[in-house]
């Protein structure tokens, strides 16, 4: 029962990932049909992420009242309905209205399931959870590329993804009683206790408390790492296809396919990382991922086609262990009694990065050139690395425990 229940959680995270990668893949063709400016995708992305921030901040009280299972089901229905609306939207104002429920639904699923898995499961499950987000994020551009190539229609691509979302909602509805039954029977794999209680004590006493967690040493650079992680992931995902079309002379259909490989790199990387966490601690994996992503950013600058495309995939592979690793390390770094509040802060800052940094780049690219994408991506990656290394310097080595 517990294994089947975990599979339902993974399936729900697929529904979170599918819509996240659609807009960037469809935008080169979509903006022409809708008469939109190049940078308007950034506006849509900002509105959607704003809804995500609101729902994630409210998710704690909503889950307490309604339950994680119902929140997941309702959120999936919200995203499915919004995507169906995208397929028939007659004007840009409709897109603006529809991205609001799209963002609200995505944020509620993300915050509720991340908190649940961080509390009850070990590090490899956190990585695999986000791997299944990557499955959905990889499927989105593939589906969109197919309908744009075979049917010359981004609208049919959105309609197809909407049907997938509604199918997932049916599965969640049928299995809804499972959430209460498994929780009542205690059929979850409790997150491992910290083997070094001194590490938890250090998180409690490092200059902060439950009432003022921002004063704990290492919290602020950790939040900075979340900001730039989501900034680079979302910026490359949203503008990568436009970069390949505008700077590398690729067709929109081919560019959408390569963006699916970018998300595929994140997906495969998290699948592999889930196994590696059984032997290697999160801190090492986070650092290795950052170095791989930076190497990919350098390759993306090079003029040879095989190298810059490989760089795009490498960025995805490098990003894979960073986000789930940072989330899972929260109790070990700062103490379990601080982790619930810090988890909310981290998610809020992460969404802020996804909300503001991609559209800011869109404004910059519209005024200058899309050619700047690799340089901006590298800058974000370096800032993330510096922030994470500052945490490593501030906190004692014992805070970082094997996940």
N, C-alpha and C positions, 0 to 999 in steps of 0.2 A: 504493500500500500504506500509506504513512504517513498519508494522509488518511482511509482506511478505519479504520486503527488508532485515530486520534483520535476518530472517530465512536463507536467501541466505548467509549472512555473517557468520552465524553459520556453515552452510554447508561447506563453504570454509575452515573454521578452522578444520573441520573433515579431509579434504584432507591434512592438514598440519600434523596432529597427526598420521595418519596411518603409514607412512614410518618410523617415529622416533623410534618405538619400534621393528621393524622387525629384524634388524641386531643382536641385543643381543639375541633374541629368537632363531634365526636360527643358530647362530655361532657354538654351540657345534657340530652340524652335518655338517654344511657348511664347516668348516675349514678342516674336514677330507676329504671331497670330493675334495676340492680345493688344498689340500696339503699345507695349510697355518699354520703358527705358532700360538700358543695360543694368543700372544699379537698383532697379525696383525689386529685384529678388532679395536684396539685402533688407528692404523694408518689410517684405513678407516674412523673411526669416526672423527679424527682430520682433514682430508682432507675435509670431508663433512661440518664440522663446519666452516672451513676456508672459504669455498664458501658461507656459510650462513652469516658470518661476512661481506664479501665483498658486497653481494647483499643488506644486511640490511643498510649498510652505504650509498649505492647508491640509496636506495629506495626513499628518499625524492625528489631528482631531477627527478627520473624516474616517480614517481606518478604525479609530476607537469607537465611533458610532455605528458604522456600516459594516466594517470588516474588510480585510484585504481582498478576499475573493470577489465580493460585490463591487468594490472600487475598481478592480482589474476588469471585470465584465463591463461595467458602465463606461470606463475609459476606452475600451476597445470599440464599443458601439459609437462613441463620440468620434473617434478617428475614422471609423468606417464611413459614417455619414458625411463627415467633412470631405473625405476623398471622393465620394460619389458626387458631392456638390462641385468639386473641382472639375470633374469630367464634363459637367454641363454648364459651368460658369459662363455667362454671356459677356461679362465685363470685369475690369480690374477691381471694382468695388466689391464684387462678389468674392473674389479671391481674398481680399482684405478681411471680409466678414468670416469666411470659412476657415482661415488659418487660426482663428481664436479657439474654436472647439478642438482643432487639431493639436494645438499647443497644450490646452487644458488636459486633454486625454493622455497625451504623452507624458506630461509631468507627473500626473497622479500614479500611473503605472510604474514609472521609473523610481520615484521616491519610496513608494510602498514596498515594492519588491526588493530594492536594494537594502532597505532597513531590515526587512524580514530575513534575507539571506545572510546579511552581516551578523545578525543576532543568533541565528540558528545553525549555520553551516560553516564549513571550513573553507580555507582560501581557494582550493581548487574549484569548489562550486561557485565561488564569486567570479572566478575567471571564466568558467564555462557558461555562467549566466550571461555575461557580457559577450561571450562567443556567440551565443544564440541571438543576441542583439545584432551582431555582425552578420549572422545568417540572413536576418531580415534586411539589414542595410545592403547586403550584397545582392539579394534578390531584387530589390527595388530598381536599380539601374538596368539589370538584365531584362526585367520585364518591360521597362520603359524603352530600352533599346530595340527590343523585338517589335513592339507595336509601332515605333517610329520608323523602323526599317521595312517591315512587311505591310503595314497599313498606313504609313505616313500620318500617324495620329497620336499625339501625346494624350489626347482626351481618352482614347480607348485604353491607354496604359494606366491612367488613373482609375478608370472604371474597373479594370481587371484587378488592380490592387485593392480596391474597395470590396470586391467580391471575396477576395482572400481574407480580408479583415472581418467581414461578416461571417465567413465560415469559422474563423477562429473564435468569434464571439459565440457561435452556437456550441462549440466544444466547451468553452468556459461556462456557458449556461448549464449544459448537461452535467458537468463535473462540479458545479457550485457547492453541493452538499459536502464534497470531499474536504473542503477547507476546514469546516468546523469539526468534521469527524476525525481528521488526522490530528488537529490541534488538541482535541479532547482526549485522544488516546496517547498523546505525547509521542507520536510517530514521526519525529523530526530528529535530525542528527544535530545535537547541540554543538554549538561552536566550542572549540577546544578552550580549556582554561589556560591562562597564561602560565607557563612553567616557571617564570622568574617573577615573583611577586614584587621584587625590588623595582622592576621596570614600571609596573603599574603605580607603585608608590612615587617613582620619579615623575611620572606624568601628573600625579595629583599635586605634588609639591613644587613643581617647576614654575612657581610664580603665578599660579592661577587656582581657580576653584570652580565648582559647579555653577556658581553664580556669575562668574566673570571669566569665562573660558578663553577669551581673547588675550588675556594676560599671560596665559601659559606659554612658556618658551617654545618656540617652534611652530606655533599655530599660524601666525601671520605669513611666514614663508610657505607653509603648507597650503594655505588658501591661495597664495600667488601661483603655486604650481598647478592647482586646479584651474585657475583662471586661464593660464596660458595653454594648458593641455586642451581644454575644450575649445579655446580660441583657434588653435592650429588644426584640430580635427575637423571642426565645423567649417573653417575657412577653406581648407583644401577640398573638403567634400562639396561645398557650395559652389566654389569658383574653379575647381579643377577642370571640369569639362569646358568651361569658357576659356580657360588658359590654353587647353589643348587645341581648341578651335581657332582662337585668335592669335596665339603666339607660335603654334606648331603646325598650323594648316591642316588639322585633321577634320574629318567630317563630324557632324554632331552625333551621328549614330555610333561611330567608332569611339568618340570621346566618352560617350555614355558607357560603352563597354569597358573602357579602361578605368573609369571611376568605380565600376563594379569590382574590378580587380584591387583597387585601393581598399575598398571595404572588405574585400575578400582577404587581403593581407591582415587586416585587423582580426577578422574572424578566425583564420587559421592560426594566427599567432596566439590568440587566447585559448584555442583548443590545445595547442602544444604547451602553453604556459601552465595550464591546469595540471598537467602531469609533472612539469618541472617543479612546481611549488611543493611537491611531495619531498623534494630533496634540497631545494635552494630557497633561501628566504626572500621575502618580498623586496627588501631593500636592494639586493643585488639585481633582481629582475628589473626593477624600476630603472636602475642606473644603466643596465645593458640596453633596455628598450630605448632610452633617451639617446644613447650613442648611435644605435642603429637608425633611428629616425633622423638624426642630424646627418648621418652619412647619406641617407636617402635624399635629404634636402639639397646636399651638395651635388649629387648626381642629377637632380632635376634641373640644375643650372646648365649642365653640359649640353652642347649642341648635337651630339650623336643620338639618334632616335632610340637605339637599344638601351642607352644609358639613362636618358631622362625618363623613359617609361619604367625601367627597373627602379629608378629612384622613387617614383610614385608608389610602387608596391612596397618598397623598403620602408617608406614613411609609415604606411599602414602596419607593417609587421612590427616596427619599432614602437608604435603607439599602443600595441596590443596589451602588454602587461601593466601599463602605467596606471590607468584609471582604476581598474579593479584592485590593483595592489595598494594604491593610496587609500582607497576606501576601507579595505580590509585591515590596514595597519592602524586605523584610528584608535581602537581600544588599547593596542600594545604601546602606542606612542604616548597617549595622553590619559590613560586610565579609563576603565569601563564606565565609571560614573559620569565621565565627561563626554563619552562617545556619542550618545543620542543627540545632544545639543550640537556637538561639532559636526555630526553627519549632516544635519540640516544646514549648517553654515556652509559646509563644503559643497553640498549640492546647489545651494543658492549662488555661490560664487562661480561654480562651474557653469551654471546656466547663464550667469551674467557674461562670462567669456563668450559663450556660444551666441548670446543675444547681440552684443555690441561689436565684437571684433570683426566678424565677417562683413556686416554692413559697412563698417568703417573702411575696411579694405575695398569694398565695392565703390564707395565714394572716391577713394584714392585712385583706383583703377580707371574710373570713369573720367577723372581729371587728367590722368597721366597715361598709363598703359597697363594692360593685364599681364605684361611681361614681368611686372614686379612681384608676382605671386611667390616664386621660389625664395626671393629675398625676404619677404615678410614672413613666410613660413619658417625659414631658418631663424629669424629674429625671435619669433615666438618660442621655437624649440630651445634656443639658447637660454632665454629667460626662464623657461620651465626648468631646465637643467640647473641653472644657478640657484633657483629657489629651493629645489629639492636638496641640493648639496648644502645649502645653508642650514636646512633642518638637520642633516646628518652631522654637521659641525656643532649645532646647538645642543642636541640631545645626546645622551650617553649611548654608547654602542648597545648596551643591554636593552634599550627600549625596542630595538628592532628584533623581533622574534620570528622564528620560522613559522610561516602561515600554513 
